Amino acid sequence: MATLTLWFIVAVTNPMILLWIAVLLTVVTVVVTFLFRNPQRTTPELSDLDIVSPADGKIVSIGPANEPQFMKKKALKVSIFLSLLDVHVNWIPVSGVVMHRQSADGTFLPAYTEKASDKNKRVSVGIQCDDGFCMTVVQITGFVARRIKCHLSLGQEVHRGDRYGMICFGSRVDLFLPNETILTVRKGDRVKGGITVIGHKHSRHGENKISAS
């Protein structure tokens, strides 16, 4: 207590220390405001078949993968890496109803690695559209990111382009889509959440409706 009192006396009697404290607080405020920015966006007029990106970032992988949580079958997986400089808010890719929501604890591997999909802390959400189209979107933490916010609940109706959560600091979002999905992006592309069309539903995808889980 005596040490803290001494530091306080030194600070208030030394203008240079006060100046450096003010500069430090300003820098911290600017950095935090930048990292947690939540920009206003309007999803453009699109076809009902269009799927928009759930996050800002870079597509780091595209390929086949098992989706055992909601779709329970082989699917087309698209992974988006969010760096520290990207917006960390997440957007709904398609309009529909939340039929699945599950959280899983895990490690905190770098989000750009493929192992992060299965090993890291994550929240998966399954969405079913009126036409029977089903997909899963997974929020995944990274080495720095340790907290996931997901504001969705089972049975909730969602609309394409709506905000639904955030992954604090650099992270990853995985999309699991039916194999018939027609992608409009490639590995290495930059995408913008709620804006960039990443693919189209197949007009005759033949999906079976899935019960809530």
C-alpha positions, 0 to 999 in steps of 0.5 A: 500500500505504501508503495502504491501511495509513493507511485501516486505521489510521484505521478501527480507531481511529475508532469512527464509521467502524467503525459506518458500515462495519458498517451498510454491510455489513449493508445490502449483505447484506440487499439481496443476500439479498433479490435472490437469495431462493429461496422454497420453493413447492409447485405446487398439484394441477392438471390435466395440461392446465395450464401454470404460469408459469415466473417471477414478474413482469408480463405485458408482451405476448401475441401471435403470433410465429415460434419458429424454434429448436425449434417452427419455426413460428408460435406464441403468445408470452407475455412476462413482465417480472421487475423488480428486486423480483421473485424471479429463480428460474425454474420448469418450466411443463409436465412432459416431456423437454428436447428443445432447449437453446441459448444466444445472446449478445447485447446488454443492452437493458431487459428490458421492451422487445420488442427484448430478446426477439431482441437480448439474451443468452438461453437457450432450452429446448424441452420436449416432453410425453408427449402430444406438446405442445411449447413453448419457454421463453426466459430473457432478460437485461436492462439490469442482469441479465447472467448466466443460470443454466440447470441443464437438459440435453438428454434430461433429464426435467422436472416442472412446478413444478420450479426449473430456473434463475435470471436475476440481477436484472431480466430477462424470460422468453418462452413460445412456445406452440402457437396452440391453447393456451387462455390464462387471463391477459391483458397487465398481469396479475401472475403467480407462478412455479410457481403461476399457471396461465397457460393450458391445453393444447388437448385435441386440439392435434395436435402432432407430436413433435420430435427433440432439437436 
